[in-house]
Amino acid sequence: MIRATIALLGVALYILLAGPLTILITWVFKTHHFLYNVSRMGARLALFLAGGTLTIYGREKIQEGQNYIFMPNHQSNVDPVAVFLAIPRDVKAIAKKEFFRAPLLGLACRVERFIPVDRKNHTSAVESIEQAIRQLQAGDSFLIYPEGTRTRTGEMGEFRKGGFIAAIRSKVPVVPMTLDGCYEMMRKGEFKIRPGHIKIIFHDPIDVSGYSLDDRDQLIERVRTAIASGLEQDQRSQVQSPISQSEGSQTV
């Protein structure tokens, strides 16, 4: 609990000190990459205060000039920090509407055209996917957690279809990502952070141009299988397959 409190206060102080000027510069000069770089510094601080280390595999598979939909499994509140540091793109996201109410953080989300969603409102969810499709077609990359929420058990939950519909309709490749180690660091429902090591694997991008909406279940299964292949044996869901041995690694 002490570590969690220190991490939370440290990140809050960083946002308070760096946020206003960063958002102002971004808004005035349209220097969006600057905001992302400042945010990544905050993510590094958060990971350090949480006692976490991070190793990344397969990032070389991400090609310059191509936008993607990055789809990782969702283990804990530590995930966004690790994923944000790992993805070599300035990505957008569909985030629950509560994030947009947070001081400075919500403003930053609006400046960067993140998309709010009310999970309890079907119309809101549909509108969020439609907006994501438009931004994907315009060249944005997106981070979408296909489970929609954090695991309570360490195993992957069911995948929601919205992100896959967006991928098929926008024709933007999907990159499955495996996160392993975040669940052990901070479990859902606990205000406690444990030091730990996080592994992130970028799997081969999936070309969705050959999929139709009728094939979305096949795409879901393919992404799920790829993600599950990178999990440790005791953290796997029932779907299993081997990890490619050609993936390089990078420690952050």
Secondary structure, 3 states (H helix, E strand, C coil): CHHHHHHHHHHHHHHHHHHHHHHHHHHHHCCHHHHHHHHHHHHHHHHHHCCEEEEEECHHHCCCCCCCEEEECCCCCCHHHHHHHHCCCCEEEEEEHHHHHCCCHHHHHHHCCCEEECCCCHHHHHHHHHHHHHHHHCCCEEECCCCCCCCCCCCCCCCCCHHHHHHHHHCCCEEEEEEECHHHHCCCCCCCCCCEEEEEEECCCECCCCCCHHHHHHHHHHHHHHHHHCCCHHHCCCCCCCCCCCCCEEEC
